[in-house]
Amino acid sequence: MSTRIAFLKGHGTENDFVIVPDPENAIDLPPAAVAALCDRRAGIGGDGLLHVVRSAAHPEAEGMAAEAEWFMDYRNGDGSVAEMCGNGVRVFARYLQRAGHVIEGDLAVATRGGVKTVHLAKNGDVTVGMGRAVLPAGDVTVSVGERSWPARNVNMGNPHAVAFVDDLAHAGDLLSPPPFTPAAAYPDGVNVEFVVDRGPGHVALRVHERGSGETRSCGTGACAVAVATARRDGADPTATGTPVTYTVDVPGGTLVITERSDGEIEMTGPAVIVAEGEIDPDWLEAATSV
Ligand SMILES: N[C@@H](CCC[C@H](N)C(=O)O)C(=O)O
């Protein structure tokens, strides 16, 4: 029998991940293997997978190796590749701490969306410097059943459509991706957030994630929502010099998002490792060849 593969399971506000430590990038993880591992009935289960690789050992990250020793090779639960995962970065950092690769304080993590700065706080919270939001011009509409809403196009390294709704129940069961127009707005698909106000500086969301379905949280989505809400409310820290902070309730917890006066966005929330074990390589090979 070939060597067993170590894994851990973790989550950030219940956005959950299978973590596969693979410093030298020696494990083949084709989309079918990722989907099998993330399967909630036949696999370990997760919204996505965090492949933990040294930047120097991964062709997509070797250019970032001088800045960040570790690369988050993030995959969605269906096996597709995404540019960024905000909750994933926090959980990734928590894993590095648990494995003894880093200690409390600041570290850099390479992602497909660039190098992110992470702060592991004493109280267990993890803060990520998420970079700046890009807000492409143009109207977008998302719909669920008979209802449709104008949505704000926000790019946090990955694409988001943010729709303000009267009631989160109007998003329906979110068993399939909400249709959007125009198709050209998101040629590679989109993460869709439905948002309601909870009070001053306080919103709540539900999200349908590209490649994962409805999840209990989305970090990049929460950042996109904070920026869309600020602009809707006439606030732009880069113009006024005044930072804005939003508390964003997600089904799995709460995230705090600050947009600074330089446009940089910081996200704070928990990150937890819940289990570790071994993957049977024979099962993985069989699951992958189906
Ligand atoms: N859950 C993530 C986002 C993961 C990627 C997303 N599904 C995509 O395809 O862009 C987060 O916490 O940001």
PDBQT file of the ligand as one rigid body, heavy atoms in Angstrom, charges set to zero:
ROOT
HETATM    1  N1  LIG A 301     -15.158  30.981   0.899  1.00  0.00    +0.000 N 
HETATM    2  C1  LIG A 301     -14.182  31.826   0.350  1.00  0.00    +0.000 C 
HETATM    3  C2  LIG A 301     -14.225  32.078  -1.125  1.00  0.00    +0.000 C 
HETATM    4  C3  LIG A 301     -13.818  30.832  -1.895  1.00  0.00    +0.000 C 
HETATM    5  C4  LIG A 301     -13.676  31.033  -3.376  1.00  0.00    +0.000 C 
HETATM    6  C5  LIG A 301     -14.974  31.267  -4.078  1.00  0.00    +0.000 C 
HETATM    7  N2  LIG A 301     -15.908  30.187  -3.944  1.00  0.00    +0.000 N 
HETATM    8  C6  LIG A 301     -14.695  31.557  -5.570  1.00  0.00    +0.000 C 
HETATM    9  O1  LIG A 301     -14.827  30.661  -6.410  1.00  0.00    +0.000 OA
HETATM   10  O2  LIG A 301     -14.311  32.691  -5.870  1.00  0.00    +0.000 OA
HETATM   11  C7  LIG A 301     -13.886  33.043   1.195  1.00  0.00    +0.000 C 
HETATM   12  O3  LIG A 301     -13.958  32.912   2.429  1.00  0.00    +0.000 OA
HETATM   13  O4  LIG A 301     -13.506  34.081   0.671  1.00  0.00    +0.000 OA
ENDROOT
TORSDOF 0
